[in-house]
Amino acid sequence: MVQVIRKDERESNENIIRRFNRKILQNGVLITAKTLMRFEKPISKPERRVKAIIRKARKADKLDKTRLGLR
């Protein structure tokens, strides 16, 4: 989806950028682009739980090491 903005004769560059940004926001192009950037492949609940357990263990280990002054 290409957005085309034409410059009027006496229009400043800031005004063109403002019009372009407004048009993009109104069309929802930015929202769809952001959602596509954050897309994750669907994973099962057990896999998600295992990953969460590993994350918590790593975080706890890191916290323990910082308390002992090793990091």
C-alpha positions in Angstrom: 0.0 0.0 0.0 1.7 3.1 -1.2 0.8 6.6 0.1 1.2 9.4 -2.4 1.4 13.0 -1.2 1.7 15.8 -3.7 3.4 19.1 -2.8 1.5 22.3 -3.4 3.4 25.3 -4.8 3.9 27.3 -1.6 3.8 24.4 1.0 6.6 23.8 3.4 8.3 20.5 3.9 7.1 20.3 7.5 3.6 20.7 6.4 4.0 17.9 3.8 5.4 15.6 6.5 2.5 16.4 8.8 0.0 15.7 6.1 1.7 12.4 5.3 1.8 11.3 8.9 -1.9 12.2 9.4 -2.9 10.2 6.3 -0.9 7.2 7.4 -2.5 7.2 10.9 -6.0 7.6 9.4 -5.5 4.7 7.0 -4.2 2.4 9.7 -1.0 1.5 7.8 1.2 2.1 10.8 -0.9 -0.1 13.1 -0.8 -3.0 10.6 3.0 -2.7 10.2 3.5 -2.7 13.9 1.4 -5.8 14.4 3.3 -7.6 11.7 6.6 -6.7 13.4 5.4 -8.3 16.7 4.0 -11.5 15.1 5.1 -14.6 16.9 4.5 -18.1 15.8 1.9 -19.8 17.9 3.4 -22.2 20.4 1.7 -24.7 22.7 1.0 -24.0 26.4 3.5 -26.6 27.7 6.3 -25.0 25.6 5.3 -21.6 26.9 5.4 -22.8 30.5 8.8 -24.4 30.0 10.2 -21.2 28.6 8.7 -19.2 31.5 10.3 -21.6 34.1 13.7 -21.3 32.4 13.4 -17.5 32.3 12.5 -17.4 36.0 15.4 -19.7 36.9 17.9 -17.6 34.9 16.6 -14.4 36.5 16.9 -15.9 40.0 20.4 -17.1 39.3 21.5 -13.7 38.1 20.0 -12.0 41.1 21.8 -14.4 43.5 25.1 -13.8 41.7 24.6 -10.0 42.0 23.8 -10.3 45.7 27.0 -12.3 46.2 29.0 -9.8 44.2 30.1 -12.1 41.4 28.6 -10.0 38.7 
